[in-house]
Amino acid sequence: MSAPPRDRTERDNAHVVVSPESAPTPQASRAGRNLPAAILVGLGLLGIVGASLYWRPEPFVLFVVALMWAGLWELRQAFARRDLHLPMVPLFVGAAGMVVSAYRGGPEALFVAFVLTVAAAVVWRALDGSGLGAVRDSAAAVFAGAYLPFMAGFVVLMLAQPDGEIRVVLFILLAVANDTGGYVAGVMLGRHPLAPTVSPKKSWEGLAGSIVLATAVGVLGAVYGLGESPVLGIALGVMTAVTATVGDLAESLLKRDLELKDMGSLLPGHGGVLDRLDSMLITAPFVYLVLSVVA
């Protein structure tokens, strides 16, 4: 696949490098997003998460399934630009199976559900024909299953642990702090590009802002939420900033390859569901592992 022109406009969530050439429009913030809409949508999502976790964990599990279905649909639309066709029926069924299996059966059940989903997707596509197209579509299906529901399964694994609701809330607040700290520091101080060939608007100053705010949230969550050492919070904050940035850059590479600005338009001010979840998906396994070992 060929990369799009280097001067193509690209939206990034945080770590913004301010340049004279990137003057904002009246409707957009300096970071190239509709900030009021982004704030309202973000608060709405946090409200849904909080409400779904308040009484029982099952509504949150269903919410994760709905997000996975929306993300898979966006990925299907994006991949179609490159003549890649995802087998949606086995992926939809498998996504629900992975999320529910993670909550009910733990890591082993999540892995088994992932393997079964991949096998079902490959067989489903093979029934439509063979050849290079089938190989490409099957590989795309494996990527979709691993990138979305399998990674999201680690969030549900946190929920199934003791104090699971607190762990999930801490994970989400770490992600919010990473984005907010990176966004504010990037807009106000961003001068040095972090990865100009991948995501020109991300800056080292934005990454520093992400680390500072995520670490502060991590320390508060570890001490007052989990009753653990502040060292755990520092580790969580730094790790979240690094893994979330890797997740952002990975999706930026994918979007550049697909010649897309956003993966979708379901979330005003953010883009699509995948644009909102990209950093969280990569971060979830690491936060789960650290909390499982330490907390």
C-alpha positions as CSV (number, residue, x, y, z in Angstrom):
1,M,0.0,0.0,0.0
2,S,1.3,3.5,-0.8
3,A,1.3,6.2,1.8
4,P,-0.7,9.4,1.2
5,P,1.0,12.7,0.4
6,R,3.0,14.1,3.3
7,D,1.0,17.3,3.5
8,R,-2.3,15.6,4.1
9,T,-4.3,17.0,7.0
10,E,-4.3,14.7,10.0
11,R,-6.2,14.9,13.3
12,D,-4.5,13.7,16.4
13,N,-5.9,13.5,19.9
14,A,-2.9,14.9,21.7
15,H,0.8,15.9,21.7
16,V,0.2,18.7,19.3
17,V,2.9,20.6,17.5
18,V,1.8,24.2,16.8
19,S,3.0,25.6,13.6
20,P,2.1,28.8,11.6
21,E,0.9,26.6,8.7
22,S,-1.7,24.9,10.9
23,A,-3.9,27.9,11.7
24,P,-7.2,26.8,13.3
25,T,-10.7,27.5,11.9
26,P,-13.3,29.2,14.1
27,Q,-15.0,25.9,14.7
28,A,-11.9,24.0,15.6
29,S,-9.3,24.2,18.4
30,R,-5.6,24.7,17.8
31,A,-5.3,20.9,17.8
32,G,-7.6,20.5,14.8
33,R,-10.6,19.2,16.7
34,N,-14.0,20.5,17.7
35,L,-13.2,21.0,21.3
36,P,-16.7,21.6,22.7
37,A,-18.1,18.6,21.0
38,A,-15.1,16.5,22.1
39,I,-15.6,17.5,25.7
40,L,-19.4,16.8,25.6
41,V,-18.9,13.4,24.0
42,G,-16.1,12.5,26.4
43,L,-18.2,13.4,29.4
44,G,-21.1,11.4,27.9
45,L,-18.9,8.3,27.5
46,L,-17.6,8.7,31.1
47,G,-21.1,8.9,32.3
48,I,-22.1,5.8,30.5
49,V,-19.1,3.9,31.9
50,G,-19.9,5.2,35.4
51,A,-23.6,4.3,35.2
52,S,-22.8,0.8,33.8
53,L,-20.4,0.1,36.6
54,Y,-22.5,1.5,39.4
55,W,-24.9,-1.3,40.2
56,R,-23.6,-4.5,38.5
57,P,-20.7,-5.3,36.1
58,E,-22.8,-6.9,33.4
59,P,-24.0,-3.7,31.8
60,F,-20.4,-2.6,31.4
61,V,-19.6,-5.9,29.7
62,L,-22.5,-5.3,27.3
63,F,-21.2,-1.8,26.7
64,V,-17.7,-3.2,25.7
65,V,-19.4,-5.6,23.3
66,A,-21.3,-2.7,21.7
67,L,-18.0,-0.7,21.3
68,M,-16.3,-3.7,19.7
69,W,-19.1,-4.1,17.2
70,A,-18.9,-0.4,16.3
71,G,-15.1,-0.6,16.0
72,L,-15.3,-3.7,13.8
73,W,-17.8,-2.0,11.5
74,E,-15.5,1.0,11.2
75,L,-12.6,-1.3,10.4
76,R,-14.7,-3.0,7.8
77,Q,-15.4,0.3,6.1
78,A,-11.8,1.4,6.2
79,F,-10.4,-1.9,4.9
80,A,-12.8,-1.9,2.0
81,R,-10.8,1.0,0.6
82,R,-8.0,-1.4,0.0
83,D,-10.2,-4.2,-1.3
84,L,-10.0,-6.1,2.0
85,H,-13.3,-7.6,3.1
86,L,-13.8,-8.7,6.7
87,P,-16.1,-11.7,7.5
88,M,-18.3,-9.8,9.8
89,V,-20.6,-12.5,11.1
90,P,-17.9,-14.6,12.8
91,L,-16.1,-11.5,14.0
92,F,-19.3,-10.1,15.6
93,V,-20.1,-13.4,17.2
94,G,-16.5,-13.9,18.2
95,A,-16.1,-10.4,19.7
96,A,-19.1,-11.0,22.0
97,G,-17.7,-14.4,22.8
98,M,-14.3,-13.1,23.7
99,V,-15.6,-10.3,26.0
100,V,-18.1,-12.5,27.8
101,S,-15.5,-15.4,28.0
102,A,-13.0,-13.1,29.6
103,Y,-15.4,-12.0,32.2
104,R,-16.8,-15.5,33.0
105,G,-13.7,-17.7,32.4
106,G,-10.6,-15.6,32.8
107,P,-7.5,-15.3,30.5
108,E,-7.6,-18.9,29.3
109,A,-11.2,-18.6,28.2
110,L,-10.3,-15.3,26.4
111,F,-7.5,-17.0,24.5
112,V,-9.7,-20.0,23.5
113,A,-12.4,-17.7,22.3
114,F,-9.9,-15.7,20.2
115,V,-8.6,-18.9,18.6
116,L,-12.1,-20.1,17.8
117,T,-13.0,-16.7,16.4
118,V,-9.9,-16.7,14.1
119,A,-10.7,-20.2,12.9
120,A,-14.3,-19.4,12.2
121,A,-13.4,-16.3,10.3
122,V,-10.9,-18.1,8.1
123,V,-13.3,-20.9,7.4
124,W,-16.1,-18.5,6.7
125,R,-14.0,-16.6,4.2
126,A,-12.7,-19.8,2.6
127,L,-16.3,-20.8,1.8
128,D,-16.6,-17.7,-0.4
129,G,-13.6,-18.7,-2.5
130,S,-9.9,-19.3,-2.4
131,G,-6.9,-17.6,-3.8
132,L,-4.9,-14.5,-2.8
133,G,-8.0,-12.5,-2.0
134,A,-9.0,-15.1,0.6
135,V,-5.6,-15.1,2.2
136,R,-5.6,-11.3,2.4
137,D,-9.1,-11.2,3.9
138,S,-8.3,-13.9,6.4
139,A,-5.1,-12.0,7.5
140,A,-7.2,-8.9,7.9
141,A,-9.8,-10.8,10.0
142,V,-7.0,-12.1,12.3
143,F,-5.7,-8.6,12.8
144,A,-9.2,-7.3,13.5
145,G,-9.9,-10.0,16.1
146,A,-6.6,-9.4,17.8
147,Y,-6.6,-5.6,17.7
148,L,-10.2,-5.0,19.0
149,P,-12.0,-7.7,21.0
150,F,-8.9,-9.6,22.2
151,M,-7.2,-6.4,23.5
152,A,-10.5,-5.2,25.0
153,G,-10.8,-8.5,26.8
154,F,-8.1,-7.4,29.2
155,V,-10.3,-4.6,30.4
156,V,-13.0,-7.1,31.2
157,L,-10.4,-9.3,32.9
158,M,-9.7,-6.4,35.2
159,L,-13.4,-6.1,36.0
160,A,-13.5,-9.8,37.0
161,Q,-10.7,-9.3,39.6
162,P,-11.3,-8.3,43.2
163,D,-12.1,-4.6,43.3
164,G,-12.7,-4.9,39.6
165,E,-14.8,-1.8,39.3
166,I,-12.0,0.3,40.9
167,R,-9.4,-1.2,38.6
168,V,-11.5,-0.4,35.5
169,V,-12.2,3.1,36.6
170,L,-8.5,3.7,37.3
171,F,-7.6,2.3,33.9
172,I,-10.0,4.7,32.2
173,L,-8.9,7.7,34.2
174,L,-5.3,6.9,33.3
175,A,-6.3,7.0,29.6
176,V,-8.2,10.2,30.1
177,A,-5.3,11.8,32.0
178,N,-2.9,10.7,29.2
179,D,-5.0,12.3,26.5
180,T,-5.7,15.5,28.5
181,G,-2.2,16.0,29.7
182,G,-0.8,15.4,26.2
183,Y,-3.4,17.7,24.6
184,V,-2.9,20.6,26.9
185,A,0.9,20.4,27.0
186,G,1.0,19.9,23.2
187,V,-1.2,22.9,22.4
188,M,0.6,25.2,24.8
189,L,4.2,24.1,24.6
190,G,4.5,21.7,21.7
191,R,7.5,22.6,19.5
192,H,9.5,19.4,19.0
193,P,7.8,16.7,16.8
194,L,7.8,13.3,18.3
195,A,7.4,11.3,15.1
196,P,7.0,13.7,12.2
197,T,6.8,11.1,9.5
198,V,4.0,9.2,11.2
199,S,2.0,11.9,13.1
200,P,3.3,15.4,12.5
201,K,1.2,17.0,15.3
202,K,2.6,14.9,18.2
203,S,5.3,16.5,20.2
204,W,7.8,15.5,23.0
205,E,6.3,18.2,25.1
206,G,2.9,16.6,24.7
207,L,4.4,13.2,25.8
208,A,5.8,14.9,28.9
209,G,2.4,16.3,29.7
210,S,0.9,12.9,29.4
211,I,3.4,11.4,31.7
212,V,2.9,14.1,34.4
213,L,-0.9,14.0,34.5
214,A,-1.2,10.2,34.1
215,T,1.4,9.7,36.9
216,A,-0.5,12.0,39.2
217,V,-3.8,10.1,38.5
218,G,-1.9,6.8,38.9
219,V,-0.5,7.7,42.3
220,L,-3.9,8.9,43.6
221,G,-5.6,5.8,42.3
222,A,-3.0,3.4,43.6
223,V,-3.0,5.0,47.1
224,Y,-6.6,5.9,47.7
225,G,-8.3,3.5,45.3
226,L,-6.3,0.3,45.8
227,G,-4.4,1.0,49.0
228,E,-1.1,0.3,47.3
229,S,2.3,2.1,47.2
230,P,2.7,5.3,45.2
231,V,5.4,3.5,43.3
232,L,2.7,1.5,41.6
233,G,1.0,4.7,40.6
234,I,4.2,6.1,39.1
235,A,4.8,2.9,37.2
236,L,1.2,2.9,35.9
237,G,1.4,6.5,34.8
238,V,4.6,6.3,32.9
239,M,3.6,3.0,31.3
240,T,0.2,4.3,30.3
241,A,1.8,7.4,28.6
242,V,4.3,5.2,26.7
243,T,1.9,2.5,25.6
244,A,-0.9,4.9,24.7
245,T,1.5,6.9,22.6
246,V,2.5,3.7,20.8
247,G,-1.2,2.9,20.2
248,D,-1.8,6.4,18.8
249,L,1.1,6.2,16.5
250,A,0.1,2.7,15.3
251,E,-3.3,3.8,14.4
252,S,-1.9,6.9,12.7
253,L,0.2,4.6,10.5
254,L,-2.9,2.5,9.7
255,K,-4.9,5.6,8.8
256,R,-2.1,7.0,6.6
257,D,-1.8,3.7,4.8
258,L,-5.6,3.7,4.2
259,E,-5.5,7.4,3.3
260,L,-8.0,8.3,6.0
261,K,-8.2,11.3,8.4
262,D,-10.5,9.5,10.9
263,M,-11.6,5.9,11.1
264,G,-15.2,7.0,11.5
265,S,-17.5,9.8,12.5
266,L,-19.6,8.2,15.3
267,L,-18.1,10.4,18.0
268,P,-18.1,14.1,17.1
269,G,-14.9,15.8,18.1
270,H,-13.1,12.5,18.3
271,G,-13.7,10.8,15.0
272,G,-14.7,7.2,15.2
273,V,-14.8,4.7,18.0
274,L,-11.4,3.4,16.9
275,D,-10.0,6.9,17.1
276,R,-11.1,7.0,20.7
277,L,-10.0,3.5,21.7
278,D,-6.7,3.2,19.9
279,S,-4.4,4.1,22.8
280,M,-6.6,2.3,25.4
281,L,-6.5,-1.0,23.4
282,I,-2.7,-1.2,23.5
283,T,-2.5,-0.1,27.1
284,A,-5.1,-2.5,28.6
285,P,-2.9,-5.7,28.6
286,F,-0.1,-3.9,30.4
287,V,-2.3,-2.3,33.1
288,Y,-4.0,-5.7,33.6
289,L,-0.6,-7.5,34.0
290,V,0.8,-4.9,36.4
291,L,-2.3,-4.8,38.6
292,S,-2.5,-8.6,38.6
293,V,1.1,-9.0,39.8
294,V,1.4,-6.1,42.2
295,A,-2.2,-5.3,43.5
